[in-house]
Amino acid sequence: MRGQGFENAAALLPCWIREAAAALPEAERLRAEELRLRAGRLPTALLPEGERPLAGRSVTARDLESVLEAATQASAHTALDKVAAGFITVRGGVRVGLCGLASESGGSGLALRRLSGMALRIPGEAFGCASALWPQLTEGGLPDTLLLSPPGGGKTTLLRELVRLASAQWRVSLLDERGEVAGALDGTPVFDVGAHTDVLTGVDKRRGAAMLLRSMNPQVLAMDEISAPEDVAAARLAAGCGVTLLATAHARDAEELALRPVYRELLALGVFRRAVVITLCRGRRRYELRELPPC
């Protein structure tokens, strides 16, 4: 499925960049994690070992606009006014991150006025990536668990696989705020997240958690990227209802996690008991199970 994710991302590119991406060796296409476009610089593919130039010609502002138009099916000008979050999630879970000139938008938050760069994150399923971790994690039952790594470290891919495995034993609700985990198309998951997983997308975690707890009676609640106080509130709500939590957070390890104010409350309350720390070694990801001490 990583190959399909690459094709879905490349389909958004202008023809000349798409052809350069298609010319990559198959092994590199399968390992690519992002396609990066920066105005005035060469387009690149992000591989585990770093960025690789795709072509000898620089990206233009019009190239960036054409990607945005393809992703939103609207004019670039119209789309920019609506991209306050800084990203768009499109078919198959491809997330298009946006960068450029931002300004206030009529008191309703920030809007991008001009693009300078894009990161097309390539989603992919990694069946079996948690085969060694799963028996350790579930010994004695599934605990509330955080998946930790820096951005781009593979948290979402691991969460997707853990959700699929958990669904074989429990009722799982996946709060997929940005649509990356399930890659939902018109509400239906594109990726395999398990036969007993219910997916809610397009709503923030705080409201979404309350909806799922009221309506779907989950035994496990999974959510991607706890990064704001509102996300912490959603985790607290679920923990208070006796639901097992699976979630991701940006941190290199448990020690760094404890230094971040947004996570201290969760640690102090003991909401999460364990963490899976993801590290990259020689292009391969390793998963280390750690107990989380109270803060």
C-alpha positions as CSV (number, residue, x, y, z in Angstrom):
1,M,0.0,0.0,0.0
2,R,3.0,2.4,0.3
3,G,3.2,2.2,-3.5
4,Q,-0.4,3.2,-3.8
5,G,0.1,6.1,-1.4
6,F,3.0,7.3,-3.5
7,E,0.8,7.2,-6.6
8,N,-2.0,9.1,-4.9
9,A,0.5,11.8,-3.8
10,A,2.2,12.0,-7.1
11,A,-1.1,12.3,-8.9
12,L,-1.5,15.8,-7.4
13,L,1.8,17.0,-8.9
14,P,2.3,19.1,-12.1
15,C,3.1,16.8,-15.0
16,W,6.9,17.5,-15.1
17,I,7.3,16.7,-11.4
18,R,5.0,13.7,-11.5
19,E,7.1,12.2,-14.4
20,A,10.3,12.8,-12.3
21,A,8.7,11.1,-9.3
22,A,7.6,8.2,-11.4
23,A,11.2,7.8,-12.7
24,L,12.5,7.0,-9.2
25,P,13.6,3.4,-8.7
26,E,10.8,1.3,-7.3
27,A,12.7,0.7,-4.1
28,E,12.9,4.4,-3.5
29,R,9.2,5.0,-4.4
30,L,8.3,2.3,-1.8
31,R,10.4,4.0,0.9
32,A,9.4,7.6,0.2
33,E,7.7,9.3,3.1
34,E,7.0,12.7,1.6
35,L,7.2,14.7,-1.7
36,R,8.5,18.2,-1.0
37,L,8.1,21.3,-3.2
38,R,9.7,24.7,-2.4
39,A,9.4,27.7,-4.7
40,G,12.7,28.4,-6.4
41,R,14.2,25.1,-5.4
42,L,14.4,21.6,-6.7
43,P,11.5,19.2,-5.9
44,T,12.6,16.4,-3.6
45,A,11.5,13.0,-2.2
46,L,12.0,12.5,1.5
47,L,13.5,9.0,2.1
48,P,14.5,7.7,5.6
49,E,18.1,8.7,5.0
50,G,17.2,12.3,3.8
51,E,15.8,14.3,0.8
52,R,16.6,13.2,-2.8
53,P,16.3,15.7,-5.7
54,L,13.7,14.7,-8.2
55,A,14.6,16.9,-11.2
56,G,17.0,19.6,-12.3
57,R,14.4,22.3,-12.6
58,S,13.1,24.6,-9.9
59,V,9.5,24.6,-8.6
60,T,7.5,27.7,-9.4
61,A,4.7,29.5,-7.6
62,R,2.4,28.3,-10.4
63,D,3.4,24.7,-9.7
64,L,2.4,25.1,-6.0
65,E,-0.9,26.6,-7.0
66,S,-1.7,23.7,-9.3
67,V,-1.1,21.2,-6.5
68,L,-3.5,23.1,-4.3
69,E,-6.1,23.3,-7.0
70,A,-5.8,19.5,-7.6
71,A,-6.1,18.8,-3.9
72,T,-9.1,21.0,-3.3
73,Q,-10.8,21.0,-6.7
74,A,-11.0,24.8,-6.4
75,S,-9.0,27.8,-7.4
76,A,-5.8,28.4,-5.4
77,H,-7.1,31.8,-4.2
78,T,-10.4,30.3,-3.0
79,A,-8.7,27.4,-1.3
80,L,-6.0,29.5,0.5
81,D,-8.7,31.4,2.4
82,K,-10.0,28.1,3.9
83,V,-6.7,26.5,4.9
84,A,-6.4,27.9,8.5
85,A,-5.1,24.6,9.7
86,G,-2.1,24.7,7.3
87,F,-2.8,21.4,5.7
88,I,-5.4,19.5,3.5
89,T,-6.0,15.8,3.7
90,V,-7.1,14.3,0.4
91,R,-8.0,10.9,-1.1
92,G,-6.2,7.9,0.4
93,G,-5.0,9.9,3.5
94,V,-2.4,12.0,1.6
95,R,-1.8,15.1,3.7
96,V,-0.7,18.2,1.9
97,G,1.1,20.5,4.3
98,L,1.3,24.2,3.3
99,C,3.7,27.0,4.0
100,G,3.9,30.6,2.9
101,L,2.7,34.1,3.7
102,A,0.0,34.1,6.4
103,S,-2.2,37.0,7.5
104,E,-5.3,37.6,9.7
105,S,-8.5,36.6,8.0
106,G,-11.3,39.0,9.2
107,G,-10.8,38.1,12.9
108,S,-11.5,34.4,12.2
109,G,-7.9,33.3,12.4
110,L,-5.0,33.0,10.0
111,A,-5.2,32.4,6.3
112,L,-2.5,31.8,3.8
113,R,-2.2,34.4,1.1
114,R,0.8,33.1,-0.9
115,L,2.4,29.7,-1.0
116,S,6.1,29.1,-0.7
117,G,6.3,25.4,0.0
118,M,4.4,22.1,0.3
119,A,5.0,18.7,1.9
120,L,2.9,15.8,0.5
121,R,3.0,13.2,3.2
122,I,2.7,9.7,1.8
123,P,0.6,7.3,3.8
124,G,1.1,3.6,3.8
125,E,0.1,0.4,5.6
126,A,2.8,-1.7,7.2
127,F,1.1,-5.0,7.9
128,G,3.2,-7.0,10.4
129,C,5.2,-4.0,11.7
130,A,3.8,-4.5,15.2
131,S,4.0,-8.3,15.2
132,A,6.7,-8.4,17.8
133,L,5.4,-5.5,19.8
134,W,1.7,-6.6,20.1
135,P,2.2,-9.6,22.4
136,Q,4.3,-7.5,24.8
137,L,1.8,-4.6,24.7
138,T,-1.2,-6.8,25.4
139,E,0.2,-9.1,28.0
140,G,-2.4,-8.9,30.8
141,G,-4.7,-6.7,28.7
142,L,-4.2,-3.6,26.5
143,P,-3.1,-0.6,28.6
144,D,-3.6,3.1,27.8
145,T,-0.6,3.7,25.5
146,L,1.1,6.7,23.8
147,L,3.2,6.2,20.7
148,L,6.2,8.6,20.7
149,S,8.5,9.9,18.0
150,P,9.5,13.2,16.4
151,P,7.4,14.3,13.4
152,G,7.6,11.9,10.5
153,G,8.8,9.1,12.8
154,G,6.1,6.6,11.9
155,K,3.6,7.2,14.7
156,T,0.5,7.2,12.4
157,T,1.6,4.1,10.6
158,L,2.1,2.2,13.8
159,L,-1.2,3.5,15.2
160,R,-3.0,2.3,12.1
161,E,-1.6,-1.2,12.6
162,L,-2.3,-1.3,16.3
163,V,-5.9,-0.3,15.6
164,R,-6.2,-3.1,13.1
165,L,-4.9,-5.6,15.6
166,A,-7.0,-4.3,18.5
167,S,-10.1,-4.6,16.3
168,A,-9.7,-8.4,16.2
169,Q,-10.4,-8.5,20.0
170,W,-12.3,-5.3,21.0
171,R,-14.7,-2.7,19.7
172,V,-12.5,0.2,18.5
173,S,-13.5,3.8,17.8
174,L,-10.9,5.7,15.7
175,L,-11.1,9.5,16.1
176,D,-9.3,10.4,12.8
177,E,-9.5,14.2,13.0
178,R,-7.4,14.8,9.8
179,G,-8.3,11.6,7.9
180,E,-4.7,10.3,7.8
181,V,-5.1,7.1,9.8
182,A,-7.9,5.5,7.9
183,G,-7.5,7.5,4.7
184,A,-11.3,7.8,4.6
185,L,-12.9,8.6,1.3
186,D,-16.5,10.0,1.8
187,G,-16.4,8.6,5.3
188,T,-15.3,5.1,4.3
189,P,-11.8,3.9,5.3
190,V,-9.4,3.2,2.5
191,F,-6.9,1.5,4.7
192,D,-7.6,-1.7,6.7
193,V,-8.3,-0.5,10.2
194,G,-10.0,-3.7,11.2
195,A,-13.5,-5.3,11.0
196,H,-14.7,-3.9,14.3
197,T,-13.4,-0.4,14.0
198,D,-15.7,2.6,13.7
199,V,-14.2,5.8,12.2
200,L,-15.1,9.4,12.8
201,T,-13.3,12.0,10.8
202,G,-13.5,15.7,10.2
203,V,-14.2,16.7,13.9
204,D,-11.9,17.9,16.6
205,K,-10.8,15.5,19.3
206,R,-12.8,17.0,22.2
207,R,-16.1,17.0,20.4
208,G,-15.3,13.7,18.6
209,A,-14.4,11.8,21.7
210,A,-17.7,12.8,23.3
211,M,-19.7,11.8,20.2
212,L,-18.0,8.4,20.0
213,L,-18.3,7.6,23.7
214,R,-22.0,8.4,23.6
215,S,-22.9,6.7,20.3
216,M,-20.5,3.8,19.6
217,N,-19.8,2.3,23.1
218,P,-16.1,1.6,22.3
219,Q,-13.8,-0.5,24.4
220,V,-10.7,1.1,22.8
221,L,-10.5,4.8,21.6
222,A,-7.7,5.7,19.2
223,M,-6.6,9.2,18.2
224,D,-3.7,10.7,16.4
225,E,-1.4,13.5,17.6
226,I,-2.3,14.8,21.1
227,S,-0.7,18.3,20.8
228,A,-3.0,20.9,22.4
229,P,-4.9,21.4,25.6
230,E,-8.2,20.5,23.8
231,D,-6.7,17.2,22.9
232,V,-5.7,16.6,26.5
233,A,-9.2,17.3,27.5
234,A,-10.5,14.6,25.1
235,A,-8.0,12.1,26.5
236,R,-9.1,12.9,30.1
237,L,-12.8,12.5,29.1
238,A,-12.2,9.1,27.6
239,A,-10.0,7.9,30.5
240,G,-12.8,8.9,32.9
241,C,-15.2,6.7,31.0
242,G,-13.1,3.5,31.4
243,V,-12.1,3.3,27.7
244,T,-8.6,2.1,26.8
245,L,-6.7,4.9,24.9
246,L,-4.3,4.6,22.0
247,A,-2.8,7.9,20.9
248,T,0.3,9.5,19.4
249,A,2.4,12.4,20.6
250,H,5.5,14.3,19.4
251,A,8.4,13.5,21.6
252,R,11.7,11.6,21.2
253,D,11.2,9.6,24.5
254,A,9.4,9.6,27.8
255,E,11.8,12.1,29.3
256,E,11.2,14.7,26.6
257,L,7.4,14.1,27.0
258,A,7.6,15.0,30.7
259,L,9.2,18.3,29.9
260,R,6.3,19.5,27.7
261,P,3.5,21.4,29.6
262,V,0.7,20.0,27.5
263,Y,1.5,16.4,28.5
264,R,2.3,17.0,32.2
265,E,-1.3,16.8,33.2
266,L,-1.8,13.5,31.5
267,L,1.3,12.1,33.2
268,A,0.4,13.5,36.6
269,L,-3.1,12.0,36.4
270,G,-1.7,8.7,35.2
271,V,-4.0,8.7,32.1
272,F,-1.3,6.8,30.0
273,R,0.5,3.9,31.6
274,R,2.9,3.0,28.8
275,A,4.6,4.4,25.8
276,V,6.0,2.9,22.7
277,V,9.1,4.9,21.7
278,I,9.9,4.7,17.9
279,T,13.4,5.2,16.8
280,L,15.1,4.9,13.4
281,C,18.2,2.8,13.0
282,R,19.8,2.2,9.6
283,G,16.6,3.1,7.8
284,R,14.5,0.7,9.9
285,R,12.1,1.6,12.7
286,R,12.4,0.0,16.1
287,Y,9.7,0.0,18.8
288,E,10.6,0.0,22.5
289,L,7.9,-0.4,25.2
290,R,8.4,1.8,28.2
291,E,6.5,2.3,31.4
292,L,5.4,5.9,32.0
293,P,6.1,7.2,35.5
294,P,3.7,9.8,37.0
295,C,5.0,13.4,36.5
